[in-house]
Amino acid sequence: MTDHSRHYSDDAYRGKMGRMGKMRGVSDLVASAQRLYRMMKSPDTPRWVKLMAVSSLGYLILPTDAVADLIPVAGFIDDASLIAATLAAIGSRWDKVEDQSEGLDEAA
């Protein structure tokens, strides 16, 4: 896969998930992000799914996105919307989403 280290890194993802895991009201977002992360890491996942996942997770870890994450709860609305839209887009075109997202090691 292409090097996206300028925009995404596993360390930045894990740091963001660790901080978010301690916040109230974002557990669904964390679970959805972890699902994308597991799909991205699976060797059986198609490249187009991995590219969508890394793009969405890169946006999630970016602190200066459309709505700053420093704003309590509201700062994660754009992140949650993008993650949900990504999962919906993947699920509508790839019937193995559930197979790939279950049974892999948890991230974060």
C-alpha positions in Angstrom: 0.0 0.0 0.0 1.1 3.6 -0.6 3.0 5.4 2.1 0.5 7.7 3.9 2.7 8.5 6.8 2.4 12.3 6.3 -1.3 12.0 6.9 -1.7 8.8 9.0 0.3 6.8 11.4 -0.6 3.9 13.7 1.0 5.8 16.7 -1.2 8.8 16.0 -4.3 6.6 15.7 -3.6 4.8 18.9 -2.9 8.0 20.8 -6.2 9.5 19.5 -8.1 6.3 20.4 -6.6 6.3 23.9 -7.6 9.9 24.5 -11.1 9.3 23.1 -11.6 6.2 25.1 -11.6 8.2 28.2 -14.3 10.6 27.0 -18.0 10.3 27.5 -20.3 9.9 24.6 -17.9 8.8 21.9 -17.9 5.1 22.5 -19.7 4.4 19.2 -17.2 6.5 17.3 -14.3 4.7 18.9 -15.9 1.3 18.1 -16.5 2.3 14.4 -13.0 3.6 14.1 -11.6 0.4 15.5 -13.7 -1.5 13.0 -12.2 0.5 10.1 -8.7 0.0 11.6 -9.1 -3.8 11.7 -10.3 -3.8 8.1 -7.4 -1.7 7.0 -4.9 -4.1 8.7 -6.4 -7.3 7.4 -4.4 -8.8 4.5 -7.7 -10.0 2.9 -9.2 -6.5 2.6 -9.3 -5.1 -0.9 -7.1 -2.1 -1.6 -10.0 0.3 -2.3 -11.4 -0.5 1.2 -8.0 0.1 2.8 -7.7 3.4 1.0 -11.1 4.6 2.2 -10.3 3.4 5.8 -6.9 5.1 5.9 -8.4 8.3 4.5 -11.2 8.4 7.1 -8.9 7.5 10.0 -6.4 10.1 8.9 -9.2 12.7 9.1 -10.2 11.4 12.5 -6.7 11.9 14.0 -6.2 15.3 12.4 -6.8 17.8 15.2 -7.6 20.7 12.9 -10.5 19.3 10.8 -13.8 21.0 9.9 -15.0 21.2 13.5 -12.1 21.3 16.0 -12.0 18.3 18.3 -11.3 20.6 21.2 -15.0 21.5 21.3 -16.7 19.0 23.6 -18.9 16.4 21.8 -19.6 18.8 18.8 -16.0 18.4 17.8 -16.6 14.8 17.0 -19.7 15.2 14.9 -17.9 15.6 11.6 -15.6 12.7 12.5 -18.5 10.4 13.4 -20.3 11.4 10.2 -17.3 10.6 8.0 -16.6 7.3 9.7 -20.3 6.3 9.4 -20.4 7.3 5.7 -17.2 5.4 5.1 -18.6 2.2 6.7 -21.9 2.6 4.8 -20.1 3.1 1.5 -17.8 0.1 2.1 -20.8 -2.1 3.2 -22.9 -1.2 0.2 -20.1 -2.4 -2.2 -18.4 -5.2 -0.3 -20.3 -8.1 1.2 -17.4 -9.3 3.4 -17.4 -6.3 5.8 -18.5 -8.3 8.8 -16.1 -11.2 8.0 -13.1 -8.8 7.9 -14.0 -6.7 10.9 -14.5 -9.5 13.3 -11.9 -11.7 14.9 -8.9 -9.5 14.3 -7.0 -8.0 17.2 -8.4 -4.9 18.8 -6.5 -1.7 18.1 -5.9 1.1 20.6 
